[in-house]
């Protein structure tokens, strides 16, 4: 199967090369190689349905340690095209096609005793255009791969789950995830709006100890954030001195969930040359609702962000704005099709708003429409058009995202 994809891709390139410059020929080969590689990867995995692939299935047997292990793999390949009206600045490469968040994940669950298991999880982000040096299809300085998550811990139905490492924050698990359901999203919520969600406690938090316990209809969360350092490559340094989170997810009914969370991070911003810095008490508090009656999906979330949003000034003493707030909302209906290789079609309306109260004069409002085609074998196509009104006059957005989930 891979040979078919490579041959089919290379032969047209050979025909095109005639009469072109060496530079153009090289670009053609690079693009062909990338397309062939992605095609081969999809071909190799297209036999799987849209679900995790179980490599080892747990079936504990005496004298067989390996029988205690459940090991699964999965992933999502996401080529994407974005076209913003007007000048898109540094993001102009997205018009040519780019990686929209391809990731591969590996999960292990090892049964120990009673109802206690040792669990581990690793998620790797892969930027195919950067990996193959496909010019004008990735941001300058982009990494070929990124560690999205890596954590380990203990899980028990009786005592709860305790994990340590880089993992989703309590805030994201309880609030952010409810409106992270379309493509051009996470503009009004805390994750993705601070200095870096891996460090400030809002998104995929590094060096965090997280606990989750279900009590009746409520999932309770708590976490502790250990010290960590981040270099934003602007002459300053960000240091997380510590922090913590609390959250609760109330399952009101089977299809209605209400979550509320708070995260506190004690941080310092200082010049890279060792000059005087400033301490910041960063707080984010938010709440969100998710309601999925029948084929409908409704979601609404919002939050208040203190000393969290950046002022866009490269000044350690004035780096974070005092207060800001944001909201996100979504409504969609999924039409079941189940014929002609189409499982379902979901049109939807979505939007968000982010506004600074002080520290910076900025406001942004997005409203848009989209449609998602869920196809057989884990394939999916999304289209969105978003109307934007902002202080810095950002253009409207058109995007197409292709997905293969397994």
N, C-alpha and C positions, 0 to 999 in steps of 0.2 A: 504493500500500500504506500509507504513513504516514497518508493522509487517512482511511482506514477506521478506523485505530486511534484517531485523535483524535476523529472523529465518534462512534464507539461509546463512547468514554469520557466525552465532554462531555454527551451527551444525558441519561444517567441522572443526572448531577450537576444539570442544570437541573430535572429533576423533583423531586429531593430538596430543593432549595433552598426550595421553597414552605413558608412557615410557620416558617422558622428565623431566628435572629438573624443580623445582619451578620457577626459574628465566626465563627459556625458556617459561614456561606456561604463566607467567605474560606478557611477551613480545607478545606472540601470542594473548592473550586476548586484549591487548592494540591496536594491529594492526587491529584485527577484529572489535573492537568497532569503531575505526576511519573509517574504510572502510564502516561499516554499517551506521554510522551517515551521511557520505557524500552521500552514496547511498540513504538514506531516504530523505535527503535534496533535492537531484536531483529529486527523485520520486515525492515529494510534489510539485515541481515547474515545472515539465516537461510538464504540460498541457499548459503552457504559450508559446507563440511564442517568437522569438528573438526581443523583444521590451520592452519598459517600460510598467509596469502594472499600469493602471490608477485606483486608489482606489476611488477617488472622482473627478468627471468631473465638470469643471466650467460652470455654467449656471445662471448668476446673475438674481435674482428675488427680487422684492420689499418685504421687511419684512422678508427675509430669509438670514441671514448673512452667513450661511454655503454654500449657493449656489454660493458664490463668490470665493470659494476655489477650486483649482485644485491640487490634491495630487497624486504623482506617486512614485512607487518604482521600483528598478531594481537591477541588480547585475551581477557578473561574478565569477564563481567557477573555479579555475585554478590549478589543480595538475600538477606537472612538474618533469621531470628527466633530469639531466645534468651530462655528463661524460666528464671531461677534461683529455686529455692525460697527463700522468705523475702524479706528486704529486699535488693535488688540495688543500693541506693545510687545513685551517679551513673550507673550503667549501666542504670537502669530503662527508658530509651528503647529498649533493644534488644528489649524485649517487643513493642513496637509495629511492629517491622520496621526494619531499618537496612542500610547498605551493608556487606557482609562482605568487601570487598577487591577491588572492581572495578578493573581495570587495562587499559591499552592499550599495546602495545609496537611498536617500529619498529626493524628491524635492517638494516644495510647491510654488504655485503662487496664491496670494490673490488679487483679483481685488479691487482697492480703488475707483477711479473716473477717468473720461475721458479715457486716455490711460495709466494710471499709475497703476502699480501693486507692491505689496510687495512680494519679492521673497526670499526664503531660501533654502539652500542645505546642506545636510549632507552625507558624504561618510565614511564608516567604513571598515577598513581592518581587515580581520580575518585570523589568522594563525592556521588552524585546527590541524596540528601536535603538535604545542606548546600547544594548548588548551587541547589536550588529553594526553600530556606528552609522545608522541610517540618518544622514544629515537632514536637518530641518523637520525632524519628526520627534524631537525630544528637547527638553530644556537644557541650556548650557550647564554643565557640571552635574547633570543627573547621574545617579548611580545605576549600575546595571541591575543590582538586586538590593533589596532592603529587608531588614528583619521587622516584620509587622508585629508579631507576637511570639513570645517564648516563655512558657511558665510551667511550673510543676507543683504538685500538692496532693492533699488527701481529700477523698470524697466519702461521705457517709450519709445515708438517708436519715439516720437518727441524729447525728451531730452536726451536719452541714458540710460545707466545702470550704477548705482553706488552701489558697494557692499563693505562690510567690513568683515574681518575674515581671516581664513586660506583658501586660494584659489590658483588656478593656477596663476603663475606669468605672467606678460605681456610677458616676454621673451619666456616662454614656449608656451603660447597661439599663439604667432606670428611666432616663429622660431622653437622651439624644437619639437612641436607636428607634424610637417610635416615629420620628419624622425623617429618619435617614432612609427613605424608601423611594426616592426618585433620584435622577442622576445629578442635576444641577442644584444640589441641596446643601445643607449644612452651612448656609450663609447667615441664618439668624440665630443659630444655637452656639453655645460656648465652644464645643469641640471644633477645632479648625479656625477659630477666631483669635486665639491668644498667641503668645510668642512661638509655641510649639506644643502640640497636644501630647507628644510623647513625654514631655518634661513638666508641664504646668498642672498636671492632674486632671485634665479634661477629657482625654481621648484614650489612646493606647499607652497607658502610663508605664514607664520603666521603673524598675526597682520598687514595686508595690506589693504589699501583703494584703490580700483581699479575702473576706469571709462572707459567705452567703448561707442563710438558714431560712427554710420555709416553715412558717407557723400558720397553720390553717390556710386561709386564702391570701396571706401576705408573704412576700419574699423580702426578707430583711438583709441589708448589706452594710458592711463596714470595711474600711481599708485604712492602712497606714502607709504613707509615702516616705521612703528613705531619701537621704541626701543624694543629689545628682547635679551634674554640671552640663551646660549647653553653650556652644559657641555659635551665635547667629551670623558670624562672618561680616560684622559691621563695625568692628573695633571694640565692641563691648562683650561682656560675659554675663550669662545668667546662671545663678546658682539656686537650686532648690534646697533649702535647708531642712525641710521636712513638711509634713502635712497629713491630712486625713480626710476621709469622706464618710458620710452616712446616707443611706437611701432606703426607701420602702416602695415596693411594687404591689399594689392591691388589686387582685383579680376579682373584680366586683361580680362579673359573670364570666362564662366561658369565652365570650367575645368582647368583653369590655375590661380594660386595664387602666389603672391610674397610678402613675409613678411620680415620686418627689425625691429630690436628692440635693445634697449640699457638699461642696468640696472647699477645703481651706488649704492654701499653700503659703508657707513662709518662704519668701524669695528675696534674693539680693541681686541688684543690677550694678555692675561695676565696670570701669574702663579696663580694657585688656592690658594696659601698661601698669596696672597696679595702683591707680589713683583711688580717691575716695568714691565709694559707692553709696547706694541707698537701699534700705530694706523696704519691702512691700508686703502687706498682708493681703493676699489675693483670695477673694471669695466669689464663688459662683453658686447660685441657688436657682433651681428650676423645677418645673412640673410639666407633665405631659399626659395626654389621654390617647388611647388607641381603641378603636371600636370597629369590629369586623362582622357586622350582621349579614348573613347570607353571602351574597357576592359583592357587597359593598366594603370599602375600606375608608375609614375616616381617621384622621390623626391631627392633633393640635398640641403644640408645645411652646413653652416660653421660659425665659429666665432673666435674672438680674446679675450683672457682672461688675464686680468692684475691683479696681486696680488690676484688671485682667486684660482688657482690650488695649492695644498699643496706640500711642499718639502719633506714630510714624516719625517721631523725632529721634535722632541718634544722640540721646542725652540720658545718662544713667539716672539723673535726678528728675527727669520728666519723661520717662519711657512708657509708663502705663497710665491710661486715663482713669480718673476717679470712679466714674459710674457710666454704665451703658446697659441697654436692654435689647432683647430680640425675641421674635416669635416666628413660628413656622406652622404651615397648615397644608392639609392634603385631603382630597376627596376623589375617589375613583370607583368605577363599577366594572367588574370582570365578567365578560360575556363568554360562557363556555361554547366552544366550537366543535372540537374533537373530530375534525375531518380535514382532508387536504393538508395533512401534516401540521395543522394549526390546532393547538390545544385550547387557547383562549386569547381574547383580545380585551385589553383594559384601557379605555380612555380615562383621563384624569385631569383634574385641576389642582394646581399647587401654588404656593407663594411663601414669602417671608418678608421680614422687616428687621433691620438692625439700626440702632440709633444711639449716638453718644449723648449723655446728659451733660457731661462736662469733660474737660481735658482735650477735646477736639470737636470741631464743628463738622459733623458728618452724619449723613442719613442715607439709607438705601432701602428701596422697596422693589420687590420682584413679584410678578404674577405671571403665570403661564399655563399652558395646556400641553398635554403629552398623550402618547398612545404607546402601549406596549404589546408586542406580539409574542406570546409564549408558544414555541414550536416544539416538535417532537425531538427526542434525544437530547434534551437539555439546551437547545439553541433558543436564543431570544433576540429580538430587535426592538430598540426603544427610539422614539423620536420625541423631541421637546422643542417648543418655542417659548421663550421667556421674555416678557416686557420688563425693562428695568428703568427705574427713575432713581438717580443718585446725585449726591453733591458733586461728584467728580465726573458726571455725565457719561457713565458707562453705557455702551451700546446694548441693544437687544441681542439675545442669543438664540441661535439655531444649533441643534446638535443631533447626531445620530450615534447610538452606541450598539455595537454587536456584542453578544455574550454567548459563551459556551460554558455551562456549569456542569460539573461532575463531582 
